[in-house]
Amino acid sequence: MPHIFPTQNGNVAIVTGGAKGIGYHTVKHLARLGMHVIIGTVIILSIQMYIVPPGLKS
C-alpha cells in the first residue's frame, strides 16, 4: 500500500488530547512518520508510558 504522507523526519507536531482516543492514534501516526510529537493532556498518568527519552528510538 502506498504511503499517503511522506516521512516527516525532524518536523515537530503539537497534539492536544493525545493521551487517548483520536489524539492518541494521531500521536502514534505522526511519530511513525518520524516527527517529534509534543503531547498536550490533562491525563498525566496515562501519558507517562508513551514518553521516549531523547536519543532513544522506539
VOBA-1610 file (N, C-alpha, C; in pm, whole numbers, padded with zeros to 5 digits, always signed):
BEGIN
Met+00085-00118+00000Met+00000+00000+00000Met+00089+00124+00000Pro+00062+00221-00087Pro+00146+00341-00091Pro+00124+00428+00032His+00228+00501+00068His+00218+00593+00181His+00143+00718+00138Ile+00045+00759+00218Ile-00032+00878+00188Ile+00049+01002+00224Phe+00122+00995+00335Phe+00201+01108+00382Phe+00349+01075+00370Pro+00430+01168+00321Pro+00574+01143+00316Pro+00633+01145+00458Thr+00754+01093+00471Thr+00819+01097+00602Thr+00837+01241+00646Gln+00837+01261+00776Gln+00844+01396+00833Gln+00961+01406+00931Asn+01071+01343+00900Asn+01185+01338+00991Asn+01226+01476+01040Gly+01225+01491+01173Gly+01270+01614+01235Gly+01165+01722+01252Asn+01053+01712+01182Asn+00947+01812+01200Asn+00881+01792+01336Val+00814+01895+01384Val+00751+01892+01516Val+00601+01908+01501Ala+00526+01827+01576Ala+00380+01839+01581Ala+00337+01856+01726Ile+00233+01936+01747Ile+00174+01951+01879Ile+00033+01893+01871Val+00005+01795+01958Val-00126+01730+01958Val-00188+01749+02096Thr-00305+01812+02099Thr-00377+01826+02226Thr-00471+01707+02240Gly-00491+01663+02363Gly-00576+01546+02387Gly-00512+01419+02336Gly-00379+01410+02346Gly-00306+01298+02288Gly-00295+01175+02375Ala-00359+01171+02490Ala-00344+01057+02580Ala-00436+00941+02545Lys-00545+00969+02473Lys-00636+00860+02438Lys-00721+00898+02318Gly-00791+00801+02266Gly-00882+00825+02154Gly-00812+00867+02026Ile-00877+00957+01954Ile-00824+01004+01826Ile-00689+01072+01843Gly-00674+01150+01949Gly-00546+01216+01975Gly-00433+01118+01991Tyr-00457+01009+02065Tyr-00356+00905+02086Tyr-00313+00843+01953His-00410+00809+01869His-00377+00747+01741His-00309+00847+01647Thr-00344+00972+01659Thr-00275+01076+01581Thr-00129+01085+01622Val-00103+01084+01753Val+00034+01087+01805Val+00114+00969+01751Lys+00058+00850+01758Lys+00127+00730+01708Lys+00160+00743+01560His+00065+00789+01482His+00086+00801+01338His+00195+00903+01306Leu+00189+01018+01370Leu+00290+01121+01345Leu+00429+01075+01388Ala+00437+01004+01500Ala+00567+00953+01545Ala+00622+00851+01446Arg+00536+00769+01390Arg+00581+00671+01290Arg+00631+00737+01163Leu+00581+00857+01135Leu+00629+00932+01019Leu+00763+00999+01046Gly+00810+00991+01171Gly+00940+01048+01206Gly+00934+01183+01274Met+00816+01227+01312Met+00802+01359+01374Met+00833+01353+01523His+00878+01466+01577His+00886+01485+01721His+00748+01533+01762Val+00687+01465+01858Val+00549+01497+01894Val+00542+01551+02037Ile+00483+01668+02051Ile+00457+01727+02181Ile+00311+01699+02212Ile+00287+01633+02327Ile+00152+01589+02361Ile+00097+01674+02473Gly-00018+01735+02448Gly-00088+01812+02550Gly-00202+01728+02605Thr-00206+01711+02738Thr-00311+01632+02800Thr-00324+01668+02947Val-00439+01641+03003Val-00458+01657+03147Val-00449+01522+03216Ile-00434+01415+03139Ile-00428+01279+03193Ile-00281+01238+03202Ile-00214+01284+03306Ile-00069+01265+03320Ile-00031+01118+03333Leu-00100+01042+03415Leu-00059+00904+03440Leu-00066+00818+03315Ser-00166+00836+03231Ser-00177+00751+03113Ser-00074+00787+03006Ile-00025+00909+03005Ile+00070+00951+02903Ile+00214+00913+02936Gln+00245+00889+03063Gln+00382+00860+03103Gln+00439+00737+03035Met+00356+00639+03001Met+00408+00517+02938Met+00449+00539+02793Tyr+00413+00652+02734Tyr+00448+00679+02595Tyr+00571+00766+02580Ile+00625+00815+02688Ile+00738+00907+02681Ile+00865+00830+02645Val+00934+00878+02543Val+01060+00818+02500Val+01170+00920+02528Pro+01271+00882+02607Pro+01380+00975+02637Pro+01451+01021+02510Pro+01501+01145+02507Pro+01575+01193+02390Pro+01691+01100+02356Gly+01709+01075+02228Gly+01818+00989+02183Gly+01781+00843+02176Leu+01664+00804+02226Leu+01621+00665+02223Leu+01511+00652+02120Lys+01532+00566+02022Lys+01431+00547+01918Lys+01339+00434+01958Ser+01210+00453+01932Ser+01113+00348+01965Ser+01088+00259+01845
//
